């Protein structure tokens, strides 16, 4: 991964234009949802928001090794047992 630094100007309506090269490289489309995260007092990160399909694809195997999948245990029952065990 490499970083690219470009200068943009904040408009009177507090908007910025993402340069064409960046839009093309990231595959950004007009109307696309974005997320903005504050890093510190002088920094923000702008990230493409995942679509529902992208979200499912990204996280689809996340729970495959959990006890309720591998041991065929009811998830609600498993969580109740875990809470009771910690008391």
MDAnalysis code that builds the backbone (N, CA, C; Angstrom):
import MDAnalysis as mda
import numpy as np

u = mda.Universe.empty(261, n_residues=87, atom_resindex=np.repeat(np.arange(87), 3), trajectory=True)
u.add_TopologyAttr("name", ["N", "CA", "C"] * 87)
u.add_TopologyAttr("resid", np.arange(1, 88))
u.add_TopologyAttr("resname", ["UNK", "UNK", "UNK", "UNK", "UNK", "UNK", "UNK", "UNK", "UNK", "UNK", "UNK", "UNK", "UNK", "UNK", "UNK", "UNK", "UNK", "UNK", "UNK", "UNK", "UNK", "UNK", "UNK", "UNK", "UNK", "UNK", "UNK", "UNK", "UNK", "UNK", "UNK", "UNK", "UNK", "UNK", "UNK", "UNK", "UNK", "UNK", "UNK", "UNK", "UNK", "UNK", "UNK", "UNK", "UNK", "UNK", "UNK", "UNK", "UNK", "UNK", "UNK", "UNK", "UNK", "UNK", "UNK", "UNK", "UNK", "UNK", "UNK", "UNK", "UNK", "UNK", "UNK", "UNK", "UNK", "UNK", "UNK", "UNK", "UNK", "UNK", "UNK", "UNK", "UNK", "UNK", "UNK", "UNK", "UNK", "UNK", "UNK", "UNK", "UNK", "UNK", "UNK", "UNK", "UNK", "UNK", "UNK"])
u.atoms.positions = np.array([
    [0.852, -1.189, 0.000],
    [0.000, 0.000, 0.000],
    [0.887, 1.238, 0.000],
    [0.509, 2.204, -0.778],
    [1.227, 3.459, -0.774],
    [0.241, 4.588, -0.529],
    [0.765, 5.703, -0.072],
    [-0.113, 6.847, 0.155],
    [0.087, 7.866, -0.957],
    [-0.970, 8.588, -1.235],
    [-0.935, 9.628, -2.252],
    [-1.391, 10.911, -1.574],
    [-0.624, 11.944, -1.692],
    [-0.988, 13.219, -1.088],
    [-1.377, 14.196, -2.182],
    [-2.571, 14.749, -2.055],
    [-3.049, 15.763, -2.996],
    [-3.689, 16.874, -2.188],
    [-3.645, 18.055, -2.715],
    [-4.250, 19.198, -2.051],
    [-5.639, 19.450, -2.639],
    [-6.624, 19.633, -1.764],
    [-7.977, 19.989, -2.190],
    [-8.414, 21.207, -1.384],
    [-9.452, 21.877, -1.852],
    [-9.931, 23.084, -1.192],
    [-11.339, 22.862, -0.656],
    [-11.571, 23.273, 0.563],
    [-12.886, 23.190, 1.178],
    [-13.721, 24.361, 0.669],
    [-14.900, 24.053, 0.099],
    [-15.742, 25.107, -0.466],
    [-16.471, 25.867, 0.649],
    [-17.193, 26.899, 0.264],
    [-17.967, 27.667, 1.240],
    [-19.098, 26.840, 1.835],
    [-19.463, 25.741, 1.169],
    [-20.478, 24.815, 1.683],
    [-19.826, 23.627, 2.399],
    [-18.543, 23.737, 2.707],
    [-17.773, 22.698, 3.412],
    [-17.700, 21.396, 2.622],
    [-17.605, 21.503, 1.309],
    [-17.493, 20.331, 0.442],
    [-16.088, 20.291, -0.156],
    [-15.633, 19.075, -0.483],
    [-14.378, 18.916, -1.209],
    [-14.650, 18.089, -2.461],
    [-13.803, 18.243, -3.458],
    [-13.887, 17.437, -4.672],
    [-12.754, 16.421, -4.598],
    [-13.091, 15.142, -4.742],
    [-12.078, 14.090, -4.766],
    [-11.496, 14.074, -6.174],
    [-10.194, 14.223, -6.302],
    [-9.575, 14.281, -7.634],
    [-9.909, 13.059, -8.493],
    [-10.007, 13.283, -9.805],
    [-10.407, 12.250, -10.756],
    [-9.532, 11.000, -10.652],
    [-8.214, 11.173, -10.552],
    [-7.314, 10.018, -10.458],
    [-7.667, 9.141, -9.255],
    [-7.981, 9.760, -8.135],
    [-8.330, 9.023, -6.923],
    [-9.675, 8.326, -7.116],
    [-10.650, 9.036, -7.681],
    [-11.966, 8.435, -7.934],
    [-11.842, 7.206, -8.820],
    [-11.026, 7.298, -9.861],
    [-10.848, 6.172, -10.782],
    [-10.160, 5.005, -10.084],
    [-9.097, 5.282, -9.338],
    [-8.353, 4.211, -8.666],
    [-9.217, 3.480, -7.644],
    [-10.091, 4.211, -6.964],
    [-10.940, 3.603, -5.940],
    [-12.281, 3.124, -6.484],
    [-12.560, 3.435, -7.737],
    [-13.835, 3.018, -8.329],
    [-15.021, 3.731, -7.711],
    [-14.849, 4.990, -7.350],
    [-15.934, 5.758, -6.732],
    [-16.955, 6.179, -7.778],
    [-18.210, 6.147, -7.382],
    [-19.311, 6.546, -8.259],
    [-20.084, 7.690, -7.610],
    [-20.713, 8.497, -8.424],
    [-21.542, 9.587, -7.928],
    [-22.654, 9.038, -7.043],
    [-22.867, 9.642, -5.897],
    [-23.918, 9.220, -4.984],
    [-23.506, 8.096, -4.046],
    [-22.272, 7.608, -4.188],
    [-21.803, 6.512, -3.335],
    [-21.685, 6.967, -1.887],
    [-22.072, 6.095, -0.974],
    [-21.981, 6.387, 0.455],
    [-20.529, 6.269, 0.903],
    [-20.122, 7.169, 1.779],
    [-18.758, 7.195, 2.309],
    [-18.830, 7.279, 3.824],
    [-17.757, 6.834, 4.474],
    [-17.631, 6.970, 5.924],
    [-16.461, 7.903, 6.195],
    [-16.613, 8.763, 7.194],
    [-15.529, 9.658, 7.574],
    [-15.200, 9.401, 9.043],
    [-13.920, 9.187, 9.327],
    [-13.468, 8.901, 10.683],
    [-12.404, 9.905, 11.087],
    [-12.581, 10.487, 12.260],
    [-11.593, 11.415, 12.796],
    [-10.462, 10.611, 13.432],
    [-9.234, 10.874, 13.017],
    [-8.063, 10.176, 13.543],
    [-7.460, 10.946, 14.707],
    [-7.264, 12.224, 14.524],
    [-6.758, 13.100, 15.584],
    [-7.235, 14.519, 15.281],
    [-6.673, 15.496, 15.930],
    [-7.136, 16.888, 15.771],
    [-6.961, 17.436, 14.350],
    [-6.073, 16.833, 13.567],
    [-5.802, 17.342, 12.218],
    [-6.018, 16.327, 11.108],
    [-6.534, 15.157, 11.433],
    [-6.610, 14.104, 10.416],
    [-7.962, 13.408, 10.396],
    [-8.404, 13.114, 9.182],
    [-9.600, 12.306, 8.974],
    [-9.273, 11.241, 7.933],
    [-10.074, 10.172, 7.916],
    [-9.957, 9.140, 6.888],
    [-11.318, 9.003, 6.233],
    [-11.343, 9.049, 4.923],
    [-12.563, 8.902, 4.143],
    [-12.518, 7.519, 3.500],
    [-13.560, 6.711, 3.742],
    [-13.583, 5.323, 3.293],
    [-14.882, 5.025, 2.556],
    [-14.789, 4.197, 1.503],
    [-16.003, 3.757, 0.817],
    [-16.813, 2.911, 1.786],
    [-18.122, 3.172, 1.846],
    [-19.003, 2.367, 2.678],
    [-19.368, 1.108, 1.897],
    [-19.325, -0.029, 2.575],
    [-19.644, -1.296, 1.914],
    [-21.125, -1.375, 1.579],
    [-21.424, -1.958, 0.418],
    [-22.815, -2.272, 0.095],
    [-23.192, -3.520, 0.888],
    [-24.454, -3.860, 0.936],
    [-24.895, -5.052, 1.660],
    [-24.217, -6.302, 1.093],
    [-24.118, -6.418, -0.219],
    [-23.474, -7.574, -0.842],
    [-21.990, -7.641, -0.491],
    [-21.303, -6.496, -0.510],
    [-19.888, -6.469, -0.158],
    [-19.686, -6.834, 1.306],
    [-20.582, -6.372, 2.158],
    [-20.502, -6.673, 3.587],
    [-20.638, -8.169, 3.827],
    [-21.624, -8.787, 3.185],
    [-21.834, -10.227, 3.326],
    [-20.614, -10.989, 2.814],
    [-20.095, -10.583, 1.666],
    [-18.921, -11.257, 1.097],
    [-17.702, -11.124, 2.017],
    [-17.513, -9.952, 2.582],
    [-16.349, -9.711, 3.444],
    [-16.402, -10.538, 4.730],
    [-17.589, -10.664, 5.321],
    [-17.704, -11.308, 6.630],
    [-18.370, -12.686, 6.589],
    [-18.580, -13.243, 5.415],
    [-19.375, -14.468, 5.308],
    [-18.763, -15.689, 5.986],
    [-17.507, -15.799, 6.179],
    [-16.944, -16.975, 6.829],
    [-16.562, -16.758, 8.269],
    [-16.903, -15.625, 8.808],
    [-16.435, -15.204, 10.126],
    [-16.846, -16.147, 11.246],
    [-18.043, -16.695, 11.204],
    [-18.555, -17.507, 12.307],
    [-18.430, -19.012, 12.073],
    [-17.733, -19.421, 11.026],
    [-17.705, -20.836, 10.662],
    [-17.067, -21.740, 11.717],
    [-16.155, -21.235, 12.540],
    [-15.486, -22.060, 13.547],
    [-16.052, -21.880, 14.950],
    [-17.224, -21.290, 15.069],
    [-17.822, -21.093, 16.381],
    [-18.497, -22.372, 16.859],
    [-18.616, -22.567, 18.182],
    [-19.208, -23.802, 18.714],
    [-20.619, -24.081, 18.203],
    [-21.421, -23.054, 17.993],
    [-22.790, -23.318, 17.553],
    [-22.833, -23.793, 16.099],
    [-21.755, -23.620, 15.369],
    [-21.681, -24.174, 14.016],
    [-20.993, -25.541, 14.052],
    [-19.813, -25.608, 14.689],
    [-19.044, -26.856, 14.678],
    [-19.685, -27.951, 15.517],
    [-20.350, -27.594, 16.633],
    [-20.957, -28.599, 17.523],
    [-22.476, -28.633, 17.439],
    [-23.020, -27.858, 16.479],
    [-24.481, -27.810, 16.284],
    [-25.217, -27.415, 17.565],
    [-24.699, -26.391, 18.241],
    [-25.300, -25.897, 19.477],
    [-26.137, -24.663, 19.148],
    [-27.286, -24.515, 19.794],
    [-28.123, -23.336, 19.625],
    [-27.355, -22.117, 20.138],
    [-27.230, -21.074, 19.320],
    [-26.435, -19.900, 19.667],
    [-26.948, -19.222, 20.933],
    [-28.261, -19.067, 21.075],
    [-28.825, -18.414, 22.262],
    [-28.510, -19.227, 23.516],
    [-28.639, -20.545, 23.405],
    [-28.334, -21.421, 24.547],
    [-26.846, -21.332, 24.907],
    [-26.001, -21.330, 23.898],
    [-24.558, -21.226, 24.123],
    [-24.216, -19.934, 24.874],
    [-24.791, -18.821, 24.424],
    [-24.512, -17.526, 25.064],
    [-25.035, -17.483, 26.501],
    [-26.227, -18.066, 26.738],
    [-26.748, -18.144, 28.111],
    [-25.795, -18.931, 29.000],
    [-25.320, -20.070, 28.523],
    [-24.381, -20.888, 29.283],
    [-23.080, -20.154, 29.569],
    [-22.593, -19.410, 28.604],
    [-21.356, -18.647, 28.795],
    [-21.549, -17.555, 29.857],
    [-22.699, -16.866, 29.803],
    [-22.982, -15.829, 30.821],
    [-23.079, -16.446, 32.207],
    [-23.785, -17.588, 32.296],
    [-23.944, -18.263, 33.603],
    [-22.612, -18.758, 34.134],
    [-21.757, -19.217, 33.268],
    [-20.441, -19.744, 33.658],
    [-19.558, -18.646, 34.254],
    [-19.696, -17.418, 33.747],
    [-18.868, -16.293, 34.198],
    [-19.346, -15.708, 35.542],
    [-20.478, -16.112, 36.024],
    [-21.014, -15.538, 37.277],
    [-20.397, -16.150, 38.475],
])
